[in-house]
Amino acid sequence: MSIPISLAHDYFLDLQDRIAKRLSLADGTEFHTDRWTREEGGGGISRYLENGPLFERGAVLFSHVKGNHLPPSATAQRPDLKGRPWEAMGVSLVLHPVNPYVPTTHLNVRLFVAHAQDEQAPVFWFGGGMDLTPYYIFPDDARHFHQTCADALAPFGDDYYPRYKAWCDQYFYLKHRDETRGIGGIFYDDLNTPDFDHCFNLTQSVGDHFLKAYMPIVEERRHLPYGERERDFQAYRRGRYVEFNLVLDRGTTFGLQSGGRTESILLSMPPMAQWRYQWQPEAGSPEAELYEYLQPRQWL
């Protein structure tokens, strides 16, 4: 079986470029471009901006890395692939806006290939998804985001959105806090059936729907007035984002274990965050309202 890696490579590069251009137009700031390589094989392109009028930090990252032996994070669920040469590629982005009424968001679409070895055929799988992390709840925004996620998956079967929505709720759950990271979206991994074309087309649809899901929310909320109180709460909630990425996220673990570029991996972190001891929002406040939504719920 031949896996058309070059097709995925070209798509991911184009997706990074399209998204970065749209975000740059919205922010009015050009993205910096940092090209990097790794000793074992491959490299990537980190495109980022910091301290813009809209985005305090924005990172749109492309990577295509290779190795001779799969790291433990990749073989934990597939021990049969241990020792195989591999390559992985994809686009990952995280956006941390300045205005606390504009939610943080995350997108990832990726392809992983374990190459043939000892008469064993190559193995591929796609993964990815997108999710939304608001600081203040606007139910219409949440419904729009989830509807766009559903639209991205609808051409491939009626069961995809419910499954991937539930998977997202489960994956982005901070067990030590007993709360979700945000209001979810979709998440999937290990997608390799029924064939490459189906899986690749689905992954392209997810990537292509990201701007449709997120940018209308940005334009609706970016000019809302805010003050020190809202920024302070945003920084506190950003601490949850850091906790998830460093404690639970498989992508962060894989990137570090596989010798990925540390600066690019940690670009997903917010530029400022806070932690407080046993802090609780005031009852009945807009900040307290958020906590009513940090458990899985049906938005559609």
Disulfide bonds with the S-S distance in Angstrom:
none
